[in-house]
Amino acid sequence: MPWRYDSRMSDASIEGLAAALDLQTVRVVRQVAEHGSLTAAAEALGYSQPAVSQQLRRFEERTGIALVERVGRGIRLTQSGRVLARHANAVATAIEAAAGELAEIRGLRAGRVRLIAFPSASATLVPRLIAALGAAHPGVAVTYVEAEPPEAVAAVRADRADLAITFSYPGDRDDPHRASARGLDVRAFGDEPIRLVLPAGHPAAESDVVDLAALGDDPWIAGCPRCRGHLLELAATAGFTPRIAFETDNFVAVEGMVAQGLGVALLPALALAASPRHPGVVTRPTARSDVRSLHLVTARGAERVPAVGATIAALESLAAG
């Protein structure tokens, strides 16, 4: 008979279920929830599909609770499986925190951090962060993947990354730190100035700061979709609709196009720092000193894992310096 929760269930019965619920079952259910099949879950865990099936079968035999059920040729989580999947990230993070605290007792001689960040951070913040972490904690291994903020937040939620470096714009309608980051920890660690990129001979380049309204008749070179949305918002505030002539998320290409007089552009300071300054362009602050915010995104409580906590501290120290 399938197990059914009863508020009068004895403490002994609850303790029996807790004893049967091992970490490996939690990991399997989390991967099934993410990938939708036993085969894909097994590949993600590095196991064979029969081994994953056997893990779920053993749990069902011990408890009478089925975590998956067949639907046609595929499988899906049962209601019990969905309950367990909902708690899976918190359970895994708690276990990693406990293991991390043990590592801390040993002096943080071991640990792992899976880092993910947006492209312009790859050549600026990330190398400095990895170097600082390596100098302070040489036993901590760091892996790195590049992704835009929405994908980076999704990677943290799916436990494919421990820490994401992301950005958001004021009024960002596609802000990854709203609904998509619900249940995660998001902390701001700095603001990044937005600069106008102009051809060297542009009349506006003679000013120390530039009002965007003065560029209402210029062609514009737009960047990534979220950067393009920010450009549209800033232009609307300045009273014009930008005439977008070209679009590319390659900031080196943006500078090259501006240098050839094909248009003007907005670029964040990290993107400008990530490439050699093109001799045919100049950069100027906007009259409103526009910025975008930089964020760290982790699972709830992940800072208690010493390797993750050390990475957060190192990045905040770099930002403060």
Secondary structure, DSSP 8 states (H G I E B T S, - for coil): ------TT--HHHHHHHHHH--HHHHHHHHHHHHHSSHHHHHHHHT--HHHHHHHHHHHHHHHS---EEEETTEEEE-HHHHHHHHHHHHHHHHHHHHHHHHHHHTTS-SEEEEEEE-HHHHTTHHHHHHHHHHHH-TTEEEEEEE--HHHHHHHHHTTS-SEEEEEE-TT-TT-TTSGGGTTEEEEEEEEEEEEEEEETT-GGGGSSSB-GGGGTTSEEEE-SHHHHHHHHHHHHHHT---EEEEE-S-HHHHHHHHHTTS-BEEEEHHHHHTS---TTEEEEEBTT--EEEEEEEEETTGGGSHHHHHHHHHHHHHHH-
